[in-house]
Amino acid sequence: MSVLSLIGRKNELFADDVARYQGELSDKVSSSSFLVLGGAGSIGQAVTKEIFKRNPKKLHIVDISENNLVELVRDIRSSFGYITGDFKTYALDIGSIEFDALMAADGCYDFVLNLSALKHVRSEEDPFTLMRMIDVNIFNTNKTIQMAIDNGAQKYFCVSTDKAANPVNMMGASKAIMEMFLMLRSQGIKISTARFANVAFSDGSLLHGFNQRIQKRQPIVAPNDVRRYFVTPEESGELCLMSCIFGENRDIYFPKLTAALDLISFSDIAVNYLKNLGYKPYLCASEDEARRLAAELPDKGQWPCFFSASNTTGEKDFEEFYTEAETLDVKRFESVGIIKKEAVVDSTLVDMFEREVAAMKNSGQWTKRQLVELFTAMIPDFAHKETGLYLDSKM
């Protein structure tokens, strides 16, 4: 089934830009070495494929998920075959001593791309997962930038999120703080990043959950009042690679809001998805009704759905890729805009953040309120949206 049709689009976003710069992309990739961190996640796999198919001299992939790495290799071999360059995968945690040993033994890369992240809004329910989010999204980024500098890398790329623009949830705020660290570190190495929309059917996403619900003969549940921009996995890989290869220091790439990229609700995608499978959506009045009808409706060509308004913590009312205070370049590419950042970051604020987090860890206990207050100190206009309800309380 076509991902484009499910998210209400006919055309690929970046096809013209990729075609226009195809030669330059291929030349640069084929003459360079790459390290992709978090390379077995949805975006990481997409970026890895974009690099692999352009025959790099060296491509090493690090990811904490052994199973996802196995599938990535099988997928690449089945789709593209082999390259003459050095291709290896490592099932490692970026924060581990084993990863440190790998970098000490073989850490020389032209480009280091960090796609690892805790990306879900649901991760802000408890203070313990929140602290891991800080480690993964912020401190692991800071650590691997230093490694890239120490090993003489040309460029460091790290993926951000549209939710970093005027954040209302802790995940978006963690990426906004990560961008502060990036800007500070950009004085020692060339850095670029990308903010983009939701990646359709990425691992763990609601849309990916539709596949699971169908396989398990369970109801489809989705908010009907939340509208989002979506990119395909391939488009996420293209945007990241273009930012990595073409981005100037501190550039943030994002998809332009054109007629080709429009908002669509999760419930509308659910309807498209079911129709594509040959099912007619049956709208239920409650979760209980949807669960009860899941045993009988599919045999009649219908699928039980429960669509309702969203009321969970951290759900942003609308999406944006940049703020009014940021300077844009919208002329270089047809479908890609660029935020031109400056290395204007209060280093004392960054130092304070590191000290406060270290103090919490050393004490062995901390609260969500402490973390929200710390994030607010870093981002004074952080409009954290707390409802007391979380995604774990829903189907």
Secondary structure, 3 states (H helix, E strand, C coil): CCHHHHCCCCCCCCHHHHHHCHHHHHHHHHCCEEEEECCCCHHHHHHHHHHHCCCCCEEEEEECCHHHHHHHHHHHHHHCCCCCCEEEEEECCCCCHHHHHHHHHHCCCCEEEECCCCCCHHHHCCHHHHHHHHHHHHHHHHHHHHHHHHCCCCEEEEECCHHHCCCCCHHHHHHHHHHHHHHHHCCCCEEEEECCCEECCCCCCHHHHHHHHHHCCCCEEEECCCEECEECHHHHHHHHHHHHHHCCCCEEEEECCCCCCCCEEHHHHHHHHHHHCCCEEEECCCHHHHHHHCCCHHHHCEEEEEEECCCCCCCCCCCCCCCCCCEEECCCCCCEEEEECCCCCCHHHHHHHHHHHHHHHHHCCCCHHHHHHHHHHHCCCCCCCCCCCCHHHCC
